[in-house]
Amino acid sequence: MPTAWQETASGSRETASGQRHVRAPIPGVVYPDQGDLDRYLDGGCLTRETLSDGFRSAARRFPDNTALRGPDFDISYSELDTRSSRLAAALLEAGLEPLDRVVFQLGDSAELVTGLLACLKAGLIPICTLAAHRESEIGYLATSAEAKLHFIQGDNPKFDDMAFALKMQQEVSGLRFILQARGEPRRGALHLPTLIERMPLETAEKVLRKVELDPFQVAVFQLSGGTTGVPKIIPRFNNEYLYNMRSCAEWFSYGPDDVLFMPQPMVHNLNMGCCFGPMLMSGGTVTIAPDLRAETLIELIKSTSPTWLMLGGPIVARLEAAIGAGEIDLSNARGVFSPNSASKLRALLGVEVYHAFGITEGVVMFTRPGDPQEVLDNTHGRPVSSWDQVRILKPGTEQPAEPGEIGEPAFKGPYTIRGYYKAEERNSETFTSDGYYLSGDLMKEVVVDRVSNFVYCGRLKDIVNRAGEKINCEEIEMAVIGHPSVAAVVAVPYPDPVYDERLCVYLILREGQDAPSVRDLGAYLQDYGLAKFKWPERIEITTEFPLTVSGKLSRAGLRKAIAEKVAEENQRNPE
């Protein structure tokens, strides 16, 4: 039903109910405070542009520049703009409507980016799941977000995602459509290449002119790392996400001559909000790796000469031999992004390395060109926006920590959320009394040359950080406890030189039952429907768990025990 509008004295539009800016609020979404929005608009950091506007602006300025490059494709900004417009109109003509939600479940590809831009142009809202997610995650997220379309790859040789999508369609009420990105058309699915081919550009433009996009509306549903069960849904809004992207682009002076190498899941917030999103707003080129084999990555770097690279531990491990042998030339690189180990990576790569810290819920921090060496090597920099506000609090309180003391960071700013989607109870626990977001991290402030920088010091919550993938220990425990051999389980991280952390489960067995192997437990979790990257990689059998002095489970005791055991094993068997 159309919204009744009236003009305010200032000329901005306002609903009869007094709600300004957001034209059609989505139930369950916590929108920014009206006063904050006004302040950010007046200050010039937020605009009345959408993410679609941001991309189209770049496409108009750099139509012939290469937007996406892979081993077997080269797509210009003009072509990407045209293809995504035709797809956007085709999806609307197929029966979808603005604000309908779309489950994204496919690997990095040109089709993924085309689909993302198509959704933004049509006003559809992507739900940024991973290709590795299964029944547990997809079922919950699609149901909670009331998804109408399931976007899959369609030609995955290792997983029949079409059969999976048909199964989810039966289990999730309202999931009416399946969109197949690639491969031979399958019965029961819309076919992306066919939709584009059959939609004339002139017709597409007419269809899209009727779509009234709202800069203050949800652009995408991102996912949290999860603190209880499956990930929580994070609404990111058009103009604040655009501001996030442009701030990152400005921080590193991205431009039309830049080329980005980023072989990580593109729908992750860090990659979308800080890497390929900003690059596509700047006229630069985004490279897309079809797989993570060392030979694929090496050849992609050789053929594209990237100026910026996002390199986590597992990717560096795949490239290290080639770098040492001189097979990879990084002389064109302006910088590398990494969560840690700047000095070590700099020595290996011969390129400046910039530390990154960010949360899907908002604030992004980087070191930057020109920072003192102490800042580059030993901190995670500072927020990319001068409008970001950071407090370091004594954990469990709203009292400020002492200068230099490790505490829990609290964030507020134009691109930090005000609440999770449909999570009133969680929202009541996650924000301070004056609206700052409590991230559950540990951090300290370090002042260098009178400039505040911040150092990430770990997590308050029980999360395993496996090469940037966040694995919630409670979710794993809920899955593993159903195994017929398991009487009790505790999941903890253990240190790893490549992945930063891996996942171990301590098990107390049922009487008379044999311990499952890692492979056996993986098979059980596959049937359970848990994403493979969450499967435990180590099992320890015990008869009891350590307790604190107050009689509660001591996770810290188990973390210490497994870390010491791994260290002893590494000493006995050095690589």
Secondary structure, DSSP 4 states (H G I P E B T S, - for coil): -PPPEEE-TTS-EEETTS-BS-SSPPTT--PPPHHHHHHHHHHTSS-S--HHHHHHHHHHH-TTSEEEEETTEEEEHHHHHHHHHHHHHHHHHTT--TT-EEEEE--SSHHHHHHHHHHHHHT-EEEE--TT--HHHHHHHHHHTTEEEEEE-S--TT--HHHHHHHHHHHSTT--EEEE-SSS--TTSEEHHHHHHHS-HHHHHHHHHT----TTSEEEEEE---SSSSPPEEEEEHHHHHHHHHHHHHHTT--TT-EEE--S-TTSHHHIIIIIHHHHTTT-EEE--SS--HHHHHHHHHHH--SEEE--HHHHHHHHHHHHTT----TT--EEEESS-HHHHHHHHSS-EEEEEE-TTS-EEE--TT--HHHHHH---EES-TT-EEEEE-TTSSSBPPTT--BEEEEESTTS-S--TT-HHHHHHHB-TTS-EE-SEEEEEEEETTEEEEEEEEESS-EEEETTEEEEHHHHHHHHTTSTTEEEEEEEEEEETTTEEEEEEEEEEPTTPPPPPHHHHHHHHHHHT--GGGS-SEEEE-S---B-TTSSB-HHHHHHHHHHHHHHHHHHS--
